[in-house]
């Protein structure tokens, strides 16, 4: 895949993000509030673990864009927390679906434009 970093664990995680597009589409078609929870849980757990792993690799390799990357990761974490809060507060699923779509789209852009700069770093 053209977005591969040649860092196997991160590439695998990135493919999972691309798969979230399909899960979100299925949740919207199902028109079921509960169908969004696995996506929210995935984003919460996956992003926290993934961002930590990415940042560890960057630190190990003295990656010059580490601070900027960490700030962007924190923005994603904050957005995911907002979506989870909306879900917990029983906000209409249309708003939740829209928020999730924005996060997924932003993550894909992040992978394609920011993470790609990590290509060639050692695991």
N, C-alpha and C positions, 0 to 999 in steps of 0.2 A: 504494500500500500504506500502511496506517495507520502503519507503523513507519518510513516514509521520513523522512529528515532534510532532504531537498531539497539534499543534497550528493551529486552523482551518483556519484562514485567510491565513497564510503562506502556509499551505498544499494546499489550493485552488489555490493560485498563482503558486505553483510549478507544479500542474497538467496542468495549462495553458501553461507552458513552454514545457512540454512533448507534448502537442497538436500542438505546433508550428512546430514540425517535419512534421506533416501531411500537415499543411498549406504550408510549404516550398515545399514539394514534389508536391503539387497541383500547386503551382506557377511555378515551373520548367516545369511541364507537359503542363501548359497553354501557356508557351513560351511567356508570356506577361510581359513587364516591369512594368505595372501598378499593376500586381498581387503581386509584392514584397512590394509595399508601405504599405499596411495594416500590414504586418509583421514588417517592419521597425518601423512604428508608434507604434505598440504594444510593441516592444522591448524598444523603447525610453520611452514611458509613463509607461509601466508596470514595467520595471526595476527600474526606478527612484522612483516610489511610493513603490515598494516592498522592495527595499534596505533600504529606509528610515524607513519603518515599522519594518523590521528586526533589524535594528540598534537601534531603539527605544526600542524594546523588550530586546535587549542585554544590553543596558544601564540600563534599569529598573531592570534587574536581575544581574547586575555587572558581565557580561559574560567576562571571562578572555581573550578571543580571539578577542575582539571587534576591536582593532586597526588593526590586520592582516586582519580581515574580511572587514573592511572599505577600506583598500588598494586594496583588490581583487575586491570589488564592483566598485571602481574608475577605475580599469583596464577595467572592463566590460563596464562601461559608455563610456570610451574613445574609445573602439573598436566599440561600437554602433554608436558613432558620426562619426567615420571613414566610416562606411558603409553608413550612411545617406549622408555624403559628396560625396561618390562615386555615389550614386543614383542621387543626385542633379547635379553632374557634368557629368551625362549621360555616366558613365563608363559602359562597356558591362555587361549585366545581368549575364553572366557566373561568373564574378568576384564577383558580388554582392551575387549571390547564394552561392558561395564558402565561402565568408565572413560570411554570415548569418549562414550557416551550422556550421562553426567553433565556432561561438558565442553560438549557441544553444547547440552544443555538450559540450562546456566548461561549460555552465550553468548547464547542466545535471550532469556533473562530480562534479561541485561545490555543487549541491544539495546533491548528494550521498556521498560525502566525507567531505565536510566542514559544510554545513548547518545541517547535521544530528547530529552534535555535540551540536546543540541547543535543541535537544530532551529533553523534560521535563521542559523547561523554561516556566514560566507563561506568558500568553498574556498580 
